[in-house]
Amino acid sequence: MATTSRRGTSGVGAMRAAYWISGSLTVVAAVAAAATFFVPGVLRGPAVMNGSARGTALVVLCVAVPVLALSMAIARRGSVRMLVTWLGVVGYLLYNAVLFLTATPFNSLFLLYTAMFTLATWAAAVVLHGTDVRAFAARFGARLPVRGLAAYLWVVAALNALVWLVRVVPALFSGEPPEFLAGTGLTTNPIYVQDLAFWVPLTIVAALWLWRRQAWGYLLAGVLLTMGVIESVGIAVDQAFGHAADPASSVASAAMVPVFAVLAVVELAALLVYHRHLDRRGS
């Protein structure tokens, strides 16, 4: 199989497990997202946060879950492109499972959100374990613009960190509750925690590896670009739903919808450049 490691039975066994785990993730994520979006009263936070959560759930249900199922099915036939998509969607589900758990008050879907988080974590780990990363990197042509893609990832990481730090640093020296938490019902912001502690550093390191043409850089760059496309769509939708739920709130803004829609298109363009140089031949 093109998506499995050539390292023997351990790689093949890992990929078999990955299909089972990711299949379970597909079901759990679909049920959790459908319940979040359709069941009245399940969300107990402020209206704007409930609206944003419902927007995220809609993207999980209508975009992430179908793409994950499709990418797994095509990857099973030998597509390395779909391996990248598979991991990117799993990353998106992992990111948002954390938000369902920590950015919404405890509710009846807690165990579903927990299962979504657990399955996404293990799916990512097992797929990566079963992938021969060096063989994957060898599938790229020499004309892949590694420095251009690496620079783009660095810009995204820097802007992401800058936007959050501009808000966080002044709050460190204020005796008042942070302004960025007003109206959210949160005691801290799990988005800032995730991005600053994990995703921004991962993006910086992945871009460095890609710049140096190291194997892991090729794989992680594609995964992060895929995740970025879906996350940009998700933010555009959650901002629209959050604003519709409470137009007076500053937590969600309709003005951010076109901004993230454009960003999704830019991310998709970078992803298409990446896939264009990924050779289909071999196994």
C-alpha positions in Angstrom: 0.0 0.0 0.0 1.3 3.5 -0.8 0.2 4.8 2.5 1.9 2.1 4.6 5.4 1.8 5.8 7.9 -0.5 4.1 9.4 -1.3 7.5 7.6 -4.7 7.8 4.6 -6.0 9.6 4.7 -3.3 12.3 3.9 -0.6 9.7 1.2 -2.6 8.1 -0.3 -3.4 11.5 -0.2 0.2 12.5 -2.1 1.3 9.4 -4.8 -1.4 9.9 -5.2 -0.1 13.4 -5.3 3.5 12.0 -8.3 2.6 9.8 -10.2 1.2 12.7 -9.4 4.2 15.0 -10.1 6.8 12.3 -13.3 5.0 11.3 -14.4 5.2 14.9 -13.4 8.9 15.0 -15.6 9.5 11.9 -18.6 8.1 13.7 -18.0 9.8 17.0 -17.3 13.2 15.5 -20.4 13.0 13.3 -22.6 12.1 16.3 -21.0 14.8 18.6 -21.3 17.5 15.9 -24.9 16.6 15.0 -25.9 16.7 18.6 -24.1 20.0 19.2 -25.8 21.6 16.2 -29.3 20.1 16.3 -30.2 19.3 20.0 -31.7 22.4 21.6 -30.3 23.4 25.0 -27.3 21.1 24.9 -24.9 24.1 25.0 -25.0 26.2 28.2 -22.7 29.0 27.5 -23.3 32.7 26.4 -25.3 33.0 23.3 -22.3 34.1 21.2 -20.2 31.2 22.3 -23.1 28.7 21.7 -23.5 30.1 18.2 -19.8 29.8 17.5 -19.8 26.2 18.8 -22.7 25.3 16.6 -20.9 26.8 13.6 -17.9 24.7 14.3 -20.1 21.6 14.7 -21.6 22.3 11.3 -18.2 22.4 9.6 -17.2 19.2 11.5 -20.4 17.5 10.3 -20.5 18.7 6.7 -16.8 19.1 5.8 -14.4 17.3 8.1 -16.3 14.1 8.6 -17.1 13.5 4.9 -13.5 14.5 3.8 -12.0 12.1 6.5 -14.2 9.2 5.3 -13.4 9.9 1.6 -9.6 10.3 2.2 -9.4 7.1 4.2 -11.2 5.2 1.4 -9.0 6.6 -1.3 -5.8 6.2 0.8 -6.6 2.5 1.2 -6.3 2.2 -2.6 -2.8 3.6 -2.5 -3.1 7.4 -2.7 -0.4 9.3 -0.9 -2.2 12.6 -1.4 -5.1 11.3 0.6 -2.7 10.3 3.4 -1.9 13.9 3.8 -5.6 14.9 3.7 -6.4 12.2 6.3 -3.8 13.5 8.7 -4.9 17.1 8.1 -8.5 16.4 8.9 -7.5 14.4 12.0 -5.5 17.4 13.2 -8.5 19.7 12.6 -10.8 17.3 14.7 -8.2 17.1 17.4 -7.9 20.9 17.6 -11.6 21.4 17.8 -12.2 18.5 20.2 -10.1 20.4 22.7 -12.4 23.5 22.2 -15.6 21.5 22.6 -14.1 20.2 25.9 -12.7 23.4 27.3 -14.6 26.3 25.6 -18.1 25.1 26.3 -19.5 24.5 29.8 -19.8 20.9 30.9 -22.8 19.3 29.2 -24.4 16.0 28.3 -22.0 15.6 25.3 -18.8 15.6 27.5 -18.0 11.9 27.0 -18.6 12.2 23.2 -16.2 15.2 23.1 -13.7 13.2 25.2 -13.9 10.2 22.8 -13.4 12.6 19.9 -10.3 14.0 21.5 -8.9 10.5 22.4 -9.6 9.0 19.0 -8.1 11.9 17.1 -5.0 11.8 19.2 -4.5 8.1 18.7 -5.4 8.3 15.0 -2.7 10.9 14.4 -0.2 8.9 16.4 -0.9 5.5 14.7 -1.0 6.9 11.1 2.3 8.7 11.7 3.8 5.5 13.2 2.6 3.5 10.2 4.0 5.9 7.6 7.4 5.6 6.0 8.2 9.3 6.1 11.5 9.0 4.2 9.7 7.1 1.4 6.9 9.7 1.4 9.4 12.6 1.1 11.1 10.9 -1.8 7.8 11.1 -3.8 8.3 14.9 -4.3 9.9 16.4 -7.3 12.9 18.6 -7.1 10.8 21.6 -8.3 8.7 21.7 -5.1 9.1 25.4 -3.9 10.1 24.3 -0.4 11.4 27.7 0.5 8.3 29.5 -0.7 6.0 27.1 1.2 8.3 27.3 4.3 8.2 31.1 4.2 4.5 31.0 3.9 4.1 28.7 7.0 6.5 31.0 8.9 4.4 34.0 8.1 1.2 32.3 9.2 2.8 31.2 12.5 4.3 34.6 13.1 1.0 36.4 12.5 -0.9 33.9 14.6 1.4 34.3 17.5 1.5 38.1 17.1 -2.2 38.5 17.2 -2.5 36.5 20.4 0.5 38.0 22.1 -0.7 41.5 21.5 -3.7 40.6 23.6 -2.0 38.4 26.2 1.1 40.4 27.1 -0.7 43.6 28.3 -3.1 41.4 30.3 -0.2 40.0 32.2 0.4 43.3 33.8 -3.2 44.3 34.5 -5.0 43.6 37.7 -8.3 43.4 35.8 -9.8 40.4 34.1 -8.5 40.2 30.5 -10.7 42.1 28.0 -10.4 39.2 25.6 -12.4 37.0 28.0 -15.3 39.4 28.4 -18.5 37.9 27.2 -17.1 34.4 26.6 -17.8 32.9 30.0 -14.3 31.5 30.0 -11.6 31.8 32.7 -8.8 31.4 30.1 -8.7 31.1 26.4 -8.0 27.5 25.2 -7.3 28.8 21.6 -4.3 30.8 22.9 -3.1 27.8 24.9 -3.2 25.4 22.0 -1.7 27.8 19.4 1.1 29.2 21.5 2.0 26.0 23.2 1.7 23.5 20.3 0.5 24.5 16.9 2.6 27.6 16.3 5.9 25.9 17.4 5.0 22.9 15.3 4.4 25.1 12.3 7.8 26.9 12.8 9.7 23.6 13.2 7.9 21.9 10.2 8.7 24.9 8.0 12.4 24.8 9.1 12.5 21.0 8.2 10.9 21.8 4.9 13.3 24.6 4.2 16.2 22.1 4.8 14.4 19.4 2.7 14.2 17.1 5.7 11.7 14.2 5.4 9.3 15.2 8.2 9.0 18.7 6.8 7.4 17.4 3.6 4.8 15.5 5.5 4.0 18.0 8.2 3.8 20.9 5.8 1.0 19.2 3.8 -0.8 18.2 7.0 -0.7 21.8 8.4 -1.8 23.3 5.0 -4.7 20.9 4.9 -5.7 21.6 8.4 -5.4 25.4 7.7 -7.9 25.2 4.9 -10.5 23.5 6.9 -9.8 25.6 10.0 -10.2 28.9 8.0 -13.5 27.7 6.7 -14.5 26.7 10.3 -13.6 30.1 11.7 -15.5 31.9 9.0 -18.6 29.8 9.8 -18.3 30.0 13.6 -17.9 33.8 13.4 -21.1 34.0 11.3 -23.1 31.8 13.6 -21.7 33.6 16.7 -22.6 37.0 15.4 -26.0 35.8 14.4 -26.6 34.4 17.9 -25.6 37.7 19.5 -25.0 40.7 17.2 -24.2 43.0 20.1 -21.3 40.8 21.3 -17.7 41.7 20.3 -16.6 38.1 20.7 -17.7 37.2 17.1 -17.7 39.6 14.2 -19.4 39.3 10.8 -16.5 41.3 9.4 -14.2 38.3 10.0 -16.2 36.0 7.8 -14.8 37.3 4.4 -11.3 37.6 5.9 -11.2 33.9 6.8 -12.9 33.0 3.6 -10.1 34.7 1.7 -7.5 33.0 3.9 -9.1 29.6 3.1 -8.6 30.3 -0.6 -5.0 31.3 0.0 -4.3 28.2 2.1 -5.9 26.1 -0.6 -3.7 27.6 -3.3 -0.6 26.8 -1.3 -1.9 23.3 -0.8 -2.5 22.8 -4.5 1.1 23.8 -5.2 2.2 21.3 -2.7 0.1 18.5 -4.2 1.1 19.4 -7.7 4.7 18.3 -7.0 3.8 15.1 -5.2 4.5 12.2 -7.6 1.7 9.7 -7.9 3.9 6.8 -9.1 5.4 4.1 -7.0 4.1 2.5 -3.9 
